[in-house]
């Protein structure tokens, strides 16, 4: 049985290096039995051919989303904007929603889906919830915090619990959910930590970063395992 091909979106290129995906995402897909394929920002021209060849997709985190995509105005702390990445991932999200391709959306990926569906984002979480440690600690030394999961959600069934300890660091977050978007998990300060989308049961979408703790936490690795399991149905 061949491993399913799992596309992973990428960080923008920088001085001295090209498009790349942090190794934690790649390792989590490999542990789950998937074959990772990196997807650089190339605009929407290649989206259909990409998805024709892939069995599943991980929309990774990293970097803010241009507020113009959701009429969010401007904020002095918006950082690491990449119009090229925004354009590619927005087109990719639209196609994923149409095709119902198995998808794991993480942090920025969840936010991209929400904006595509007409939702809005908080531009700067500290303006909304204060300087909450659980949302502001740098990703290299993340703080575990508790997330409450709706008991009737698919996510609770997958995690086997209505509470999970997660590691996360994020700057933007969902303000108003988009059409068909249902919040199914929340941090103690009310920040939406996971969503489900009507008519898209192949979607797992979380605000936290499961790749950071997947190696030692089977419930976090389980999100990648489920993606690969769903994707395997397409590849074999």
Secondary structure, DSSP 8 states (H G I E B T S, - for coil): ----EEEEE-B--BTTB-SB--HHHHHHHHHHT-EEEEE----STTHHHHHHH-SEEEE---S---GGGGT----TT--S--HHHHHHHHHHHHHHHHHT-EEEEETHHHHHHHHHTT--EES-HHHHH-S-HHHHS-GGG--EEEEEE-TTSHHHHHHTSSEEEEE---S-EESS--TTEEEEEEETT--EEEEEETT-TTEEEESS-GGGTTTT-HHHHHHHHHHHHHHHHHH-
